[in-house]
Amino acid sequence: MATTTAKSTYLKGIVDSSPFILVIIPFASLFGLVATEAGLSVIETLTFSIVVIAGAAQFTALQLMQEQAPTLVVIISSLAVNLRMAMYSAALTPYIGAAPLWQRALAAYLTVDQSYVVSVAEYERRPEMSIPMRMAYFFGVVTPIVPLWYGFTFIGAYLGAWFPDGWALDFAIPITFLAMIAPMFRTLAHVVAALVAVVVSLMAAGIPYSLGLMVAGIVGMMAGAQTELWQERKRGRAE
């Protein structure tokens, strides 16, 4: 597809992000389903997805809410999970930082894992793109993703409202997390970080409100960072 205009670039963004539909539909449906199992109404569940629009943070908050964690703990934990969005924003700024304020504000709201990964890859591949074309591509990328996240959250919540209370669908939350993070294990540092986090989380299981998971995440990231430094030093000696 020739992408010489903002319209054609927008359409290319839609095409490039369309494979994520296969992921968004089941995850959004599952969130809606589990949220109603946790006690949220259909409207509350849909509002949750519209306001937060971050799958990992939403599942984290839901898990803590089911454990009756204090509101402050739920908020802090969800924000910690979403810290990567700050890094995404910093990485996108050189490409779209000169766009009009309303476009940047909308892009900030619509920045999710998929929109960041796909857009940055295209920006790096085509540095000649103008600001309007970059924004058009970004909005094209989110067009198949965001409406489906809202829609299937509603569908999952609506169906979940009809399920008996004893079905205990909360088992699906850890399975969902595994499905989200498994494709990210690309390097030794990733694997080390995950293994260390698992071990520490088991050792810290007794900490109230699942705060042991926060400790495990921090220790896991430190282990991953140290592994990367060790690999860099090793490569430096080899050269």
N, C-alpha and C positions, 0 to 999 in steps of 0.2 A: 504493500500500500504506500503510494506517494504521500509524504507528509510535508507539503509545502505551505499549507495554510493552517490557521488555528482549528478550523473545523475538521480537516483531515487528521490533524494531530490528536484532537479529542477522540475521534473514532478509533484511532490506533490504540489509544490508552484503554478504551473499552475492550478491544480485542486482546490486548496483552494481559489484562487482568482477569479475563473470563475464566481461565482455569481455576481460579480461587473460588468460583461458585461451588465447586464440588466440596470445598472445605467449609465455606460460610454456612451453607444450608444446614448440614447436620449439627454444627457447633451452636448456631443460633437457636435451632429447635431444641437442642439439649439444654441450653441455658434456660429457655422459657419453661421447659418441662420441670427441671430441677428447682427453679425459683419458686414455682407454685407449690412444689412438694415441701419447700422450706417455709411456706406460709405467706408468700407474697401474692397479692391479687394479680389478675391479668393486667390491669392498668399500671400497677406499681412495677411490675416486671418490664413492661414496655417502656415506661418512663426511665427505669434504670438503664436500659440499653441506649435510649436516646441521649440521656445526660452524660453517661460515662463513655459509651462506645469504645470499650477496650475489653476484649474477651478475657484475657488472663486476670486483669484486675477485678472484673465482675465475678469470675469464679472464685477468686481469692476472698472477696468480700462475702460471697454467699456461704462459703465454707465456714468462715469465722462467725457469721450471723447464726448459722446452725449450731455452733458451739456456744452461743450466748456470750460471745466476747463483748467487752465494752465498745461503745460507738467509736471512741477515740482510737482504740486498737484497730478496729475495722478500717477506719479512714487512713491511718498511718501505714498499715500493711498494704492497702490498695495503692496508695501513692508510691510506696517503695517499689512495688511491682511495675509501676508505670514510669519509673525514672528513665527508662530507655527512651521515652518520648522526648525528653529534653535533649538527648544525644541526637535523635532523629531531626529535631528542629535545628540544632546547630549545623548538622550536615546539609540540610536543605537550604539554609540561609544564603550561601554563596550563589545558589542557582535561582531562587525566587525572592530573595530579600528585597529586590527593587520593585516588586509588584505593588499595585495599589493596596492600601491598608485593608480594605474590605476583603480583598482576595486572600491576603495573608492571614487574616483572622479566620476566614472560612477554611483555608488550608490547614491552619493549626488545629481546628476542631476535627477535621477529616483525616488527620495524620494517624494512620494505623500501620501495623507491620507491613501489610501488603502494599499500601500506597507509597510508603517510603522505599521499600526494596525495589519495586518495579520502576518508580519514577527516577530514582538516583541512577539505576542501571542505564536507563535511556538517556539521561542528561550526560552521563560520562561517555556514552557511545556517540552522542551527537552534540558536541560542545557548541556547534554553530546555532543551536536553537535560540530564538528570541524569547524574551520574558513572556509575552502573550502565548507563544507556542508551548512553553514549559508549563504555564498555568493551565492551558487547555488540556495538555496531556495528563497532568495531575488530576484534574477534575474528571477526565475520561476514565482514569484508572479506578476512581472511587465510585463511579456510576453503577457498575454491576454489584459492588460490594456492600455499600452502606444501606441502600433500600432493602436488600435481601436480609441484612442483619436485623433491621427493624421488623420486616415482615415475618420472618420465620421465628423471631423471638415471640411475636404475638401468637403465631400458630402453635408453637410449642407450649406457651403459657395457656392458651385456650384449651388445648388437648389435655394438658396437665391438670387443669381445674376439674376435669371429669374423672381423673384417676382416683381410685380409693387411697386413703391416707396410709394404709399399711403396705403400700408397694415399695417404700424405701428406695427411691431412685437416686439417693445421694451417693450411692456407690459409683455413679457415673462420673463424678467430679475428678477423682484421681486418675481415672482412665482417660478422661479428656486431656488432662495435663500431660500425661505420658504421650498421647498422640501429638500434642503441640510441640513438645520439646525434642522428641526422638529425631526428627530430621535435622536438628541443629548440631548433632554430634559429628562435626566435620574434622576436628583436629584433636591431638592428644590433650591439649589444654582444656578443651570442652569436656572430654571424657573424665579427666582428673577432677575438674570442678564439680561435675555431676556426682562422681563417686564419693568425694569428700563431703559434699552436701548431704548425701544420703546417710553416710555414717554418722555425721554430726547430728542430723535430725533425729536419728534413732537414739543417740545418746542423750539428746536434749528433749526427749518426748515428754518428760515430766514437767516442763515449764508451762505455766498456765496460759490459756488463750492461744495456744499454738505459736507462741513467740519463739519457741525453739526453731521453728522454720526460718524465722528472720535471722537468727544466729547462724543457722546452717547455710543460708544463702550467702551471708557475708564471708564466712570462712571458706565456702566453696569458691567464691570469686577471687579471694586472696590466693587460694591454691592454684586456680587457673592462671592468674597473673604471674605467679612465681614459675609455673611450668613454662609459660611463654618466654620469660626472661632466661630461664635455663636453656631453652632451645635456641634462643638468639645467641647466647654466649657460646654454645656448642658449635653453631654454624660459623661464628666469628673465628673460633680456633681452627676450624676445618679449612677456612680460606687462608 
